[in-house]
């Protein structure tokens, strides 16, 4: 069985570019770990306007919004945003 990979939507890519170099490097490792275990439960779930189940994974200071495209074995990162502080 082929492993999953990950890919950015435009909005997520723009957010990624706005992060510091150190945070981008760290986030790349986080995304690789997510693709290695794509069926993990996210911290939150919601349905988008296209009726896809979007999962939200909170990692350090960021919320990573993604959905699983099983047909091409990809984790589609749709949005990266700062995590809310308690």
PDB file of N, CA, C and O in Angstrom, chain B, residues numbered from 101:
ATOM      1  N   UNK B 101       0.849  -1.173   0.000  1.00  0.00           N
ATOM      2  CA  UNK B 101       0.000   0.000   0.000  1.00  0.00           C
ATOM      3  C   UNK B 101       0.897   1.240   0.000  1.00  0.00           C
ATOM      4  O   UNK B 101       1.800   1.360   0.828  1.00  0.00           O
ATOM      5  N   UNK B 102       0.643   2.151  -0.927  1.00  0.00           N
ATOM      6  CA  UNK B 102       1.440   3.375  -1.039  1.00  0.00           C
ATOM      7  C   UNK B 102       1.134   4.308   0.131  1.00  0.00           C
ATOM      8  O   UNK B 102      -0.010   4.398   0.575  1.00  0.00           O
ATOM      9  N   UNK B 103       2.153   4.995   0.623  1.00  0.00           N
ATOM     10  CA  UNK B 103       1.919   5.927   1.738  1.00  0.00           C
ATOM     11  C   UNK B 103       1.173   7.180   1.272  1.00  0.00           C
ATOM     12  O   UNK B 103       1.135   7.502   0.084  1.00  0.00           O
ATOM     13  N   UNK B 104       0.591   7.863   2.235  1.00  0.00           N
ATOM     14  CA  UNK B 104      -0.034   9.150   1.950  1.00  0.00           C
ATOM     15  C   UNK B 104       1.055  10.219   1.868  1.00  0.00           C
ATOM     16  O   UNK B 104       2.109  10.104   2.492  1.00  0.00           O
ATOM     17  N   UNK B 105       0.777  11.247   1.094  1.00  0.00           N
ATOM     18  CA  UNK B 105       1.617  12.440   1.049  1.00  0.00           C
ATOM     19  C   UNK B 105       0.728  13.604   1.469  1.00  0.00           C
ATOM     20  O   UNK B 105      -0.446  13.402   1.779  1.00  0.00           O
ATOM     21  N   UNK B 106       1.266  14.802   1.485  1.00  0.00           N
ATOM     22  CA  UNK B 106       0.444  15.966   1.808  1.00  0.00           C
ATOM     23  C   UNK B 106       0.667  17.039   0.749  1.00  0.00           C
ATOM     24  O   UNK B 106       1.680  17.052   0.049  1.00  0.00           O
ATOM     25  N   UNK B 107      -0.299  17.930   0.654  1.00  0.00           N
ATOM     26  CA  UNK B 107      -0.218  19.034  -0.292  1.00  0.00           C
ATOM     27  C   UNK B 107      -0.955  20.238   0.285  1.00  0.00           C
ATOM     28  O   UNK B 107      -1.881  20.091   1.083  1.00  0.00           O
ATOM     29  N   UNK B 108      -0.531  21.429  -0.130  1.00  0.00           N
ATOM     30  CA  UNK B 108      -1.154  22.675   0.332  1.00  0.00           C
ATOM     31  C   UNK B 108      -2.179  23.187  -0.667  1.00  0.00           C
ATOM     32  O   UNK B 108      -1.962  23.113  -1.876  1.00  0.00           O
ATOM     33  N   UNK B 109      -3.278  23.698  -0.175  1.00  0.00           N
ATOM     34  CA  UNK B 109      -4.140  24.572  -0.960  1.00  0.00           C
ATOM     35  C   UNK B 109      -3.469  25.942  -0.957  1.00  0.00           C
ATOM     36  O   UNK B 109      -2.598  26.195  -0.125  1.00  0.00           O
ATOM     37  N   UNK B 110      -3.850  26.811  -1.853  1.00  0.00           N
ATOM     38  CA  UNK B 110      -3.217  28.133  -1.974  1.00  0.00           C
ATOM     39  C   UNK B 110      -3.217  28.897  -0.662  1.00  0.00           C
ATOM     40  O   UNK B 110      -2.184  29.436  -0.265  1.00  0.00           O
ATOM     41  N   UNK B 111      -4.348  28.953   0.015  1.00  0.00           N
ATOM     42  CA  UNK B 111      -4.445  29.713   1.274  1.00  0.00           C
ATOM     43  C   UNK B 111      -3.472  29.177   2.315  1.00  0.00           C
ATOM     44  O   UNK B 111      -2.846  29.952   3.039  1.00  0.00           O
ATOM     45  N   UNK B 112      -3.344  27.865   2.394  1.00  0.00           N
ATOM     46  CA  UNK B 112      -2.416  27.275   3.361  1.00  0.00           C
ATOM     47  C   UNK B 112      -0.975  27.596   2.979  1.00  0.00           C
ATOM     48  O   UNK B 112      -0.146  27.863   3.848  1.00  0.00           O
ATOM     49  N   UNK B 113      -0.676  27.571   1.687  1.00  0.00           N
ATOM     50  CA  UNK B 113       0.669  27.902   1.222  1.00  0.00           C
ATOM     51  C   UNK B 113       1.055  29.333   1.535  1.00  0.00           C
ATOM     52  O   UNK B 113       2.196  29.608   1.907  1.00  0.00           O
ATOM     53  N   UNK B 114       0.115  30.237   1.385  1.00  0.00           N
ATOM     54  CA  UNK B 114       0.366  31.650   1.715  1.00  0.00           C
ATOM     55  C   UNK B 114       0.637  31.796   3.209  1.00  0.00           C
ATOM     56  O   UNK B 114       1.559  32.508   3.607  1.00  0.00           O
ATOM     57  N   UNK B 115      -0.156  31.127   4.031  1.00  0.00           N
ATOM     58  CA  UNK B 115       0.067  31.180   5.479  1.00  0.00           C
ATOM     59  C   UNK B 115       1.418  30.584   5.842  1.00  0.00           C
ATOM     60  O   UNK B 115       2.124  31.113   6.700  1.00  0.00           O
ATOM     61  N   UNK B 116       1.776  29.486   5.193  1.00  0.00           N
ATOM     62  CA  UNK B 116       3.060  28.831   5.436  1.00  0.00           C
ATOM     63  C   UNK B 116       4.209  29.795   5.145  1.00  0.00           C
ATOM     64  O   UNK B 116       5.159  29.880   5.923  1.00  0.00           O
ATOM     65  N   UNK B 117       4.128  30.504   4.052  1.00  0.00           N
ATOM     66  CA  UNK B 117       5.191  31.442   3.671  1.00  0.00           C
ATOM     67  C   UNK B 117       5.348  32.572   4.684  1.00  0.00           C
ATOM     68  O   UNK B 117       6.430  33.148   4.803  1.00  0.00           O
ATOM     69  N   UNK B 118       4.289  32.893   5.409  1.00  0.00           N
ATOM     70  CA  UNK B 118       4.340  33.956   6.402  1.00  0.00           C
ATOM     71  C   UNK B 118       4.988  33.543   7.719  1.00  0.00           C
ATOM     72  O   UNK B 118       5.218  34.390   8.582  1.00  0.00           O
ATOM     73  N   UNK B 119       5.284  32.266   7.885  1.00  0.00           N
ATOM     74  CA  UNK B 119       5.903  31.783   9.125  1.00  0.00           C
ATOM     75  C   UNK B 119       7.411  32.004   9.080  1.00  0.00           C
ATOM     76  O   UNK B 119       7.999  32.157   8.010  1.00  0.00           O
ATOM     77  N   UNK B 120       8.016  32.017  10.244  1.00  0.00           N
ATOM     78  CA  UNK B 120       9.477  32.133  10.309  1.00  0.00           C
ATOM     79  C   UNK B 120      10.105  30.886   9.696  1.00  0.00           C
ATOM     80  O   UNK B 120       9.457  29.846   9.591  1.00  0.00           O
ATOM     81  N   UNK B 121      11.354  30.993   9.298  1.00  0.00           N
ATOM     82  CA  UNK B 121      12.049  29.850   8.706  1.00  0.00           C
ATOM     83  C   UNK B 121      12.079  28.659   9.664  1.00  0.00           C
ATOM     84  O   UNK B 121      11.824  27.525   9.257  1.00  0.00           O
ATOM     85  N   UNK B 122      12.387  28.915  10.922  1.00  0.00           N
ATOM     86  CA  UNK B 122      12.438  27.828  11.907  1.00  0.00           C
ATOM     87  C   UNK B 122      11.070  27.162  12.054  1.00  0.00           C
ATOM     88  O   UNK B 122      10.992  25.937  12.151  1.00  0.00           O
ATOM     89  N   UNK B 123      10.007  27.938  12.071  1.00  0.00           N
ATOM     90  CA  UNK B 123       8.657  27.380  12.232  1.00  0.00           C
ATOM     91  C   UNK B 123       8.258  26.598  10.986  1.00  0.00           C
ATOM     92  O   UNK B 123       7.610  25.557  11.096  1.00  0.00           O
ATOM     93  N   UNK B 124       8.635  27.083   9.800  1.00  0.00           N
ATOM     94  CA  UNK B 124       8.342  26.345   8.560  1.00  0.00           C
ATOM     95  C   UNK B 124       9.023  24.979   8.577  1.00  0.00           C
ATOM     96  O   UNK B 124       8.407  23.971   8.230  1.00  0.00           O
ATOM     97  N   UNK B 125      10.290  24.944   8.979  1.00  0.00           N
ATOM     98  CA  UNK B 125      11.021  23.679   9.027  1.00  0.00           C
ATOM     99  C   UNK B 125      10.355  22.714  10.002  1.00  0.00           C
ATOM    100  O   UNK B 125      10.193  21.532   9.699  1.00  0.00           O
ATOM    101  N   UNK B 126       9.974  23.215  11.160  1.00  0.00           N
ATOM    102  CA  UNK B 126       9.292  22.391  12.153  1.00  0.00           C
ATOM    103  C   UNK B 126       7.949  21.892  11.619  1.00  0.00           C
ATOM    104  O   UNK B 126       7.598  20.726  11.803  1.00  0.00           O
ATOM    105  N   UNK B 127       7.211  22.768  10.966  1.00  0.00           N
ATOM    106  CA  UNK B 127       5.900  22.409  10.443  1.00  0.00           C
ATOM    107  C   UNK B 127       6.009  21.349   9.349  1.00  0.00           C
ATOM    108  O   UNK B 127       5.143  20.481   9.249  1.00  0.00           O
ATOM    109  N   UNK B 128       7.050  21.405   8.536  1.00  0.00           N
ATOM    110  CA  UNK B 128       7.231  20.372   7.512  1.00  0.00           C
ATOM    111  C   UNK B 128       7.338  18.992   8.153  1.00  0.00           C
ATOM    112  O   UNK B 128       6.769  18.025   7.646  1.00  0.00           O
ATOM    113  N   UNK B 129       8.060  18.898   9.258  1.00  0.00           N
ATOM    114  CA  UNK B 129       8.142  17.634   9.989  1.00  0.00           C
ATOM    115  C   UNK B 129       6.796  17.216  10.541  1.00  0.00           C
ATOM    116  O   UNK B 129       6.442  16.038  10.499  1.00  0.00           O
ATOM    117  N   UNK B 130       6.034  18.183  11.064  1.00  0.00           N
ATOM    118  CA  UNK B 130       4.700  17.890  11.588  1.00  0.00           C
ATOM    119  C   UNK B 130       3.798  17.350  10.477  1.00  0.00           C
ATOM    120  O   UNK B 130       3.054  16.393  10.691  1.00  0.00           O
ATOM    121  N   UNK B 131       3.863  17.956   9.300  1.00  0.00           N
ATOM    122  CA  UNK B 131       3.023  17.520   8.187  1.00  0.00           C
ATOM    123  C   UNK B 131       3.434  16.133   7.692  1.00  0.00           C
ATOM    124  O   UNK B 131       2.581  15.337   7.301  1.00  0.00           O
ATOM    125  N   UNK B 132       4.725  15.844   7.709  1.00  0.00           N
ATOM    126  CA  UNK B 132       5.184  14.506   7.350  1.00  0.00           C
ATOM    127  C   UNK B 132       4.639  13.466   8.329  1.00  0.00           C
ATOM    128  O   UNK B 132       4.243  12.373   7.924  1.00  0.00           O
ATOM    129  N   UNK B 133       4.621  13.813   9.623  1.00  0.00           N
ATOM    130  CA  UNK B 133       4.067  12.900  10.629  1.00  0.00           C
ATOM    131  C   UNK B 133       2.561  12.702  10.414  1.00  0.00           C
ATOM    132  O   UNK B 133       2.048  11.593  10.561  1.00  0.00           O
ATOM    133  N   UNK B 134       1.866  13.777  10.069  1.00  0.00           N
ATOM    134  CA  UNK B 134       0.436  13.675   9.801  1.00  0.00           C
ATOM    135  C   UNK B 134       0.185  12.752   8.607  1.00  0.00           C
ATOM    136  O   UNK B 134      -0.714  11.912   8.660  1.00  0.00           O
ATOM    137  N   UNK B 135       0.958  12.894   7.540  1.00  0.00           N
ATOM    138  CA  UNK B 135       0.790  12.038   6.366  1.00  0.00           C
ATOM    139  C   UNK B 135       1.139  10.588   6.682  1.00  0.00           C
ATOM    140  O   UNK B 135       0.586   9.672   6.074  1.00  0.00           O
ATOM    141  N   UNK B 136       2.046  10.373   7.622  1.00  0.00           N
ATOM    142  CA  UNK B 136       2.407   9.005   8.021  1.00  0.00           C
ATOM    143  C   UNK B 136       1.278   8.314   8.778  1.00  0.00           C
ATOM    144  O   UNK B 136       1.185   7.087   8.784  1.00  0.00           O
ATOM    145  N   UNK B 137       0.419   9.112   9.419  1.00  0.00           N
ATOM    146  CA  UNK B 137      -0.711   8.590  10.197  1.00  0.00           C
ATOM    147  C   UNK B 137      -1.959   9.409   9.869  1.00  0.00           C
ATOM    148  O   UNK B 137      -2.483  10.108  10.736  1.00  0.00           O
ATOM    149  N   UNK B 138      -2.442   9.330   8.621  1.00  0.00           N
ATOM    150  CA  UNK B 138      -3.540  10.211   8.193  1.00  0.00           C
ATOM    151  C   UNK B 138      -4.877   9.936   8.871  1.00  0.00           C
ATOM    152  O   UNK B 138      -5.755  10.799   8.857  1.00  0.00           O
ATOM    153  N   UNK B 139      -5.053   8.766   9.458  1.00  0.00           N
ATOM    154  CA  UNK B 139      -6.348   8.429  10.048  1.00  0.00           C
ATOM    155  C   UNK B 139      -6.463   8.829  11.512  1.00  0.00           C
ATOM    156  O   UNK B 139      -7.451   8.509  12.172  1.00  0.00           O
ATOM    157  N   UNK B 140      -5.445   9.534  12.024  1.00  0.00           N
ATOM    158  CA  UNK B 140      -5.541  10.021  13.402  1.00  0.00           C
ATOM    159  C   UNK B 140      -6.756  10.945  13.509  1.00  0.00           C
ATOM    160  O   UNK B 140      -7.148  11.599  12.542  1.00  0.00           O
ATOM    161  N   UNK B 141      -7.325  10.983  14.674  1.00  0.00           N
ATOM    162  CA  UNK B 141      -8.432  11.916  14.891  1.00  0.00           C
ATOM    163  C   UNK B 141      -7.873  13.315  15.054  1.00  0.00           C
ATOM    164  O   UNK B 141      -6.897  13.524  15.775  1.00  0.00           O
ATOM    165  N   UNK B 142      -8.487  14.260  14.392  1.00  0.00           N
ATOM    166  CA  UNK B 142      -8.116  15.646  14.600  1.00  0.00           C
ATOM    167  C   UNK B 142      -8.702  16.130  15.916  1.00  0.00           C
ATOM    168  O   UNK B 142      -9.493  15.431  16.550  1.00  0.00           O
ATOM    169  N   UNK B 143      -8.315  17.311  16.314  1.00  0.00           N
ATOM    170  CA  UNK B 143      -8.858  17.885  17.547  1.00  0.00           C
ATOM    171  C   UNK B 143     -10.298  18.367  17.342  1.00  0.00           C
ATOM    172  O   UNK B 143     -11.096  18.396  18.279  1.00  0.00           O
ATOM    173  N   UNK B 144     -10.609  18.743  16.106  1.00  0.00           N
ATOM    174  CA  UNK B 144     -11.952  19.214  15.745  1.00  0.00           C
ATOM    175  C   UNK B 144     -12.299  18.643  14.380  1.00  0.00           C
ATOM    176  O   UNK B 144     -11.420  18.219  13.629  1.00  0.00           O
ATOM    177  N   UNK B 145     -13.587  18.635  14.067  1.00  0.00           N
ATOM    178  CA  UNK B 145     -14.055  18.238  12.734  1.00  0.00           C
ATOM    179  C   UNK B 145     -15.230  19.122  12.361  1.00  0.00           C
ATOM    180  O   UNK B 145     -16.028  19.518  13.211  1.00  0.00           O
ATOM    181  N   UNK B 146     -15.320  19.423  11.078  1.00  0.00           N
ATOM    182  CA  UNK B 146     -16.476  20.146  10.558  1.00  0.00           C
ATOM    183  C   UNK B 146     -16.635  19.798   9.089  1.00  0.00           C
ATOM    184  O   UNK B 146     -15.732  19.216   8.489  1.00  0.00           O
ATOM    185  N   UNK B 147     -17.761  20.145   8.508  1.00  0.00           N
ATOM    186  CA  UNK B 147     -18.028  19.892   7.103  1.00  0.00           C
ATOM    187  C   UNK B 147     -17.929  21.215   6.351  1.00  0.00           C
ATOM    188  O   UNK B 147     -18.526  22.213   6.754  1.00  0.00           O
ATOM    189  N   UNK B 148     -17.165  21.214   5.246  1.00  0.00           N
ATOM    190  CA  UNK B 148     -17.021  22.450   4.473  1.00  0.00           C
ATOM    191  C   UNK B 148     -18.179  22.596   3.486  1.00  0.00           C
ATOM    192  O   UNK B 148     -19.086  21.763   3.462  1.00  0.00           O
ATOM    193  N   UNK B 149     -18.148  23.642   2.680  1.00  0.00           N
ATOM    194  CA  UNK B 149     -19.239  23.922   1.742  1.00  0.00           C
ATOM    195  C   UNK B 149     -19.349  22.881   0.636  1.00  0.00           C
ATOM    196  O   UNK B 149     -20.388  22.777  -0.017  1.00  0.00           O
ATOM    197  N   UNK B 150     -18.277  22.103   0.420  1.00  0.00           N
ATOM    198  CA  UNK B 150     -18.308  21.023  -0.566  1.00  0.00           C
ATOM    199  C   UNK B 150     -18.663  19.686   0.081  1.00  0.00           C
ATOM    200  O   UNK B 150     -18.514  18.633  -0.539  1.00  0.00           O
ATOM    201  N   UNK B 151     -19.126  19.729   1.310  1.00  0.00           N
ATOM    202  CA  UNK B 151     -19.527  18.580   2.137  1.00  0.00           C
ATOM    203  C   UNK B 151     -18.383  17.616   2.442  1.00  0.00           C
ATOM    204  O   UNK B 151     -18.617  16.435   2.700  1.00  0.00           O
ATOM    205  N   UNK B 152     -17.155  18.112   2.411  1.00  0.00           N
ATOM    206  CA  UNK B 152     -16.016  17.290   2.826  1.00  0.00           C
ATOM    207  C   UNK B 152     -15.846  17.418   4.333  1.00  0.00           C
ATOM    208  O   UNK B 152     -16.078  18.477   4.916  1.00  0.00           O
ATOM    209  N   UNK B 153     -15.438  16.318   4.945  1.00  0.00           N
ATOM    210  CA  UNK B 153     -15.131  16.361   6.370  1.00  0.00           C
ATOM    211  C   UNK B 153     -13.738  16.969   6.538  1.00  0.00           C
ATOM    212  O   UNK B 153     -12.743  16.396   6.093  1.00  0.00           O
ATOM    213  N   UNK B 154     -13.678  18.124   7.179  1.00  0.00           N
ATOM    214  CA  UNK B 154     -12.414  18.806   7.458  1.00  0.00           C
ATOM    215  C   UNK B 154     -12.033  18.485   8.890  1.00  0.00           C
ATOM    216  O   UNK B 154     -12.843  18.619   9.808  1.00  0.00           O
ATOM    217  N   UNK B 155     -10.806  18.064   9.067  1.00  0.00           N
ATOM    218  CA  UNK B 155     -10.268  17.820  10.401  1.00  0.00           C
ATOM    219  C   UNK B 155      -9.333  18.960  10.748  1.00  0.00           C
ATOM    220  O   UNK B 155      -8.704  19.552   9.871  1.00  0.00           O
ATOM    221  N   UNK B 156      -9.249  19.261  12.020  1.00  0.00           N
ATOM    222  CA  UNK B 156      -8.339  20.310  12.492  1.00  0.00           C
ATOM    223  C   UNK B 156      -7.406  19.663  13.503  1.00  0.00           C
ATOM    224  O   UNK B 156      -7.846  19.075  14.491  1.00  0.00           O
ATOM    225  N   UNK B 157      -6.134  19.781  13.242  1.00  0.00           N
ATOM    226  CA  UNK B 157      -5.098  19.256  14.122  1.00  0.00           C
ATOM    227  C   UNK B 157      -4.353  20.439  14.703  1.00  0.00           C
ATOM    228  O   UNK B 157      -3.813  21.257  13.958  1.00  0.00           O
ATOM    229  N   UNK B 158      -4.315  20.544  16.016  1.00  0.00           N
ATOM    230  CA  UNK B 158      -3.605  21.623  16.691  1.00  0.00           C
ATOM    231  C   UNK B 158      -2.213  21.111  17.019  1.00  0.00           C
ATOM    232  O   UNK B 158      -2.054  20.116  17.726  1.00  0.00           O
ATOM    233  N   UNK B 159      -1.211  21.798  16.500  1.00  0.00           N
ATOM    234  CA  UNK B 159       0.173  21.419  16.737  1.00  0.00           C
ATOM    235  C   UNK B 159       0.937  22.682  17.134  1.00  0.00           C
ATOM    236  O   UNK B 159       1.059  23.636  16.365  1.00  0.00           O
ATOM    237  N   UNK B 160       1.439  22.647  18.351  1.00  0.00           N
ATOM    238  CA  UNK B 160       2.113  23.801  18.952  1.00  0.00           C
ATOM    239  C   UNK B 160       1.195  25.014  18.893  1.00  0.00           C
ATOM    240  O   UNK B 160       0.160  25.039  19.557  1.00  0.00           O
ATOM    241  N   UNK B 161       1.561  26.010  18.111  1.00  0.00           N
ATOM    242  CA  UNK B 161       0.826  27.273  18.080  1.00  0.00           C
ATOM    243  C   UNK B 161      -0.069  27.420  16.850  1.00  0.00           C
ATOM    244  O   UNK B 161      -0.569  28.511  16.575  1.00  0.00           O
ATOM    245  N   UNK B 162      -0.273  26.328  16.111  1.00  0.00           N
ATOM    246  CA  UNK B 162      -1.021  26.407  14.859  1.00  0.00           C
ATOM    247  C   UNK B 162      -2.176  25.420  14.807  1.00  0.00           C
ATOM    248  O   UNK B 162      -2.139  24.353  15.419  1.00  0.00           O
ATOM    249  N   UNK B 163      -3.204  25.808  14.056  1.00  0.00           N
ATOM    250  CA  UNK B 163      -4.324  24.920  13.737  1.00  0.00           C
ATOM    251  C   UNK B 163      -4.188  24.573  12.257  1.00  0.00           C
ATOM    252  O   UNK B 163      -4.180  25.455  11.399  1.00  0.00           O
ATOM    253  N   UNK B 164      -4.081  23.283  11.973  1.00  0.00           N
ATOM    254  CA  UNK B 164      -3.929  22.801  10.616  1.00  0.00           C
ATOM    255  C   UNK B 164      -5.265  22.191  10.184  1.00  0.00           C
ATOM    256  O   UNK B 164      -5.712  21.198  10.759  1.00  0.00           O
ATOM    257  N   UNK B 165      -5.893  22.780   9.180  1.00  0.00           N
ATOM    258  CA  UNK B 165      -7.162  22.286   8.652  1.00  0.00           C
ATOM    259  C   UNK B 165      -6.837  21.398   7.445  1.00  0.00           C
ATOM    260  O   UNK B 165      -6.066  21.798   6.573  1.00  0.00           O
ATOM    261  N   UNK B 166      -7.420  20.203   7.393  1.00  0.00           N
ATOM    262  CA  UNK B 166      -7.107  19.293   6.293  1.00  0.00           C
ATOM    263  C   UNK B 166      -8.245  18.321   6.038  1.00  0.00           C
ATOM    264  O   UNK B 166      -9.114  18.117   6.886  1.00  0.00           O
ATOM    265  N   UNK B 167      -8.222  17.730   4.862  1.00  0.00           N
ATOM    266  CA  UNK B 167      -9.135  16.636   4.552  1.00  0.00           C
ATOM    267  C   UNK B 167      -8.339  15.551   3.856  1.00  0.00           C
ATOM    268  O   UNK B 167      -7.289  15.812   3.269  1.00  0.00           O
ATOM    269  N   UNK B 168      -8.849  14.336   3.927  1.00  0.00           N
ATOM    270  CA  UNK B 168      -8.167  13.188   3.358  1.00  0.00           C
ATOM    271  C   UNK B 168      -8.735  12.864   1.987  1.00  0.00           C
ATOM    272  O   UNK B 168      -9.930  12.605   1.845  1.00  0.00           O
ATOM    273  N   UNK B 169      -7.872  12.878   0.977  1.00  0.00           N
ATOM    274  CA  UNK B 169      -8.257  12.504  -0.378  1.00  0.00           C
ATOM    275  C   UNK B 169      -7.760  11.076  -0.594  1.00  0.00           C
ATOM    276  O   UNK B 169      -6.619  10.859  -1.002  1.00  0.00           O
ATOM    277  N   UNK B 170      -8.623  10.118  -0.316  1.00  0.00           N
ATOM    278  CA  UNK B 170      -8.236   8.721  -0.364  1.00  0.00           C
ATOM    279  C   UNK B 170      -7.924   8.251  -1.783  1.00  0.00           C
ATOM    280  O   UNK B 170      -7.110   7.348  -1.974  1.00  0.00           O
ATOM    281  N   UNK B 171      -8.564   8.858  -2.771  1.00  0.00           N
ATOM    282  CA  UNK B 171      -8.355   8.434  -4.158  1.00  0.00           C
ATOM    283  C   UNK B 171      -6.898   8.599  -4.593  1.00  0.00           C
ATOM    284  O   UNK B 171      -6.369   7.772  -5.336  1.00  0.00           O
ATOM    285  N   UNK B 172      -6.254   9.670  -4.126  1.00  0.00           N
ATOM    286  CA  UNK B 172      -4.854   9.916  -4.509  1.00  0.00           C
ATOM    287  C   UNK B 172      -3.912   9.803  -3.320  1.00  0.00           C
ATOM    288  O   UNK B 172      -2.720  10.089  -3.434  1.00  0.00           O
ATOM    289  N   UNK B 173      -4.457   9.380  -2.169  1.00  0.00           N
ATOM    290  CA  UNK B 173      -3.670   9.150  -0.952  1.00  0.00           C
ATOM    291  C   UNK B 173      -2.918  10.413  -0.530  1.00  0.00           C
ATOM    292  O   UNK B 173      -1.704  10.402  -0.325  1.00  0.00           O
ATOM    293  N   UNK B 174      -3.683  11.499  -0.409  1.00  0.00           N
ATOM    294  CA  UNK B 174      -3.110  12.772   0.014  1.00  0.00           C
ATOM    295  C   UNK B 174      -3.860  13.356   1.196  1.00  0.00           C
ATOM    296  O   UNK B 174      -5.073  13.195   1.328  1.00  0.00           O
ATOM    297  N   UNK B 175      -3.112  14.038   2.051  1.00  0.00           N
ATOM    298  CA  UNK B 175      -3.674  14.876   3.099  1.00  0.00           C
ATOM    299  C   UNK B 175      -3.681  16.275   2.499  1.00  0.00           C
ATOM    300  O   UNK B 175      -2.620  16.851   2.259  1.00  0.00           O
ATOM    301  N   UNK B 176      -4.851  16.818   2.257  1.00  0.00           N
ATOM    302  CA  UNK B 176      -4.987  18.130   1.626  1.00  0.00           C
ATOM    303  C   UNK B 176      -5.070  19.204   2.714  1.00  0.00           C
ATOM    304  O   UNK B 176      -6.090  19.326   3.393  1.00  0.00           O
ATOM    305  N   UNK B 177      -4.011  19.970   2.874  1.00  0.00           N
ATOM    306  CA  UNK B 177      -3.963  21.038   3.881  1.00  0.00           C
ATOM    307  C   UNK B 177      -4.671  22.251   3.286  1.00  0.00           C
ATOM    308  O   UNK B 177      -4.210  22.820   2.297  1.00  0.00           O
ATOM    309  N   UNK B 178      -5.788  22.643   3.889  1.00  0.00           N
ATOM    310  CA  UNK B 178      -6.589  23.734   3.331  1.00  0.00           C
ATOM    311  C   UNK B 178      -6.322  25.073   3.986  1.00  0.00           C
ATOM    312  O   UNK B 178      -6.486  26.121   3.361  1.00  0.00           O
ATOM    313  N   UNK B 179      -5.909  25.041   5.251  1.00  0.00           N
ATOM    314  CA  UNK B 179      -5.744  26.295   5.981  1.00  0.00           C
ATOM    315  C   UNK B 179      -4.778  26.068   7.134  1.00  0.00           C
ATOM    316  O   UNK B 179      -4.785  25.015   7.771  1.00  0.00           O
ATOM    317  N   UNK B 180      -3.952  27.067   7.390  1.00  0.00           N
ATOM    318  CA  UNK B 180      -3.067  27.081   8.551  1.00  0.00           C
ATOM    319  C   UNK B 180      -3.317  28.405   9.246  1.00  0.00           C
ATOM    320  O   UNK B 180      -3.202  29.467   8.633  1.00  0.00           O
ATOM    321  N   UNK B 181      -3.661  28.343  10.531  1.00  0.00           N
ATOM    322  CA  UNK B 181      -3.943  29.567  11.253  1.00  0.00           C
ATOM    323  C   UNK B 181      -3.431  29.456  12.698  1.00  0.00           C
ATOM    324  O   UNK B 181      -3.234  28.351  13.204  1.00  0.00           O
ATOM    325  N   UNK B 182      -3.222  30.579  13.345  1.00  0.00           N
ATOM    326  CA  UNK B 182      -2.771  30.537  14.739  1.00  0.00           C
ATOM    327  C   UNK B 182      -3.815  29.852  15.621  1.00  0.00           C
ATOM    328  O   UNK B 182      -5.017  30.062  15.457  1.00  0.00           O
ATOM    329  N   UNK B 183      -3.348  29.046  16.540  1.00  0.00           N
ATOM    330  CA  UNK B 183      -4.243  28.412  17.497  1.00  0.00           C
ATOM    331  C   UNK B 183      -4.708  29.462  18.499  1.00  0.00           C
ATOM    332  O   UNK B 183      -3.962  30.375  18.853  1.00  0.00           O
ATOM    333  N   UNK B 184      -5.927  29.321  18.941  1.00  0.00           N
ATOM    334  CA  UNK B 184      -6.464  30.273  19.913  1.00  0.00           C
ATOM    335  C   UNK B 184      -5.850  30.006  21.267  1.00  0.00           C
ATOM    336  O   UNK B 184      -5.680  28.855  21.669  1.00  0.00           O
ATOM    337  N   UNK B 185      -5.524  31.050  21.953  1.00  0.00           N
ATOM    338  CA  UNK B 185      -5.003  30.924  23.323  1.00  0.00           C
ATOM    339  C   UNK B 185      -6.167  30.756  24.279  1.00  0.00           C
ATOM    340  O   UNK B 185      -7.232  31.340  24.075  1.00  0.00           O
ATOM    341  N   UNK B 186      -5.969  29.953  25.337  1.00  0.00           N
ATOM    342  CA  UNK B 186      -7.078  29.754  26.291  1.00  0.00           C
ATOM    343  C   UNK B 186      -7.404  31.021  27.044  1.00  0.00           C
ATOM    344  O   UNK B 186      -8.307  31.026  27.881  1.00  0.00           O
TER     345      UNK B 186
END
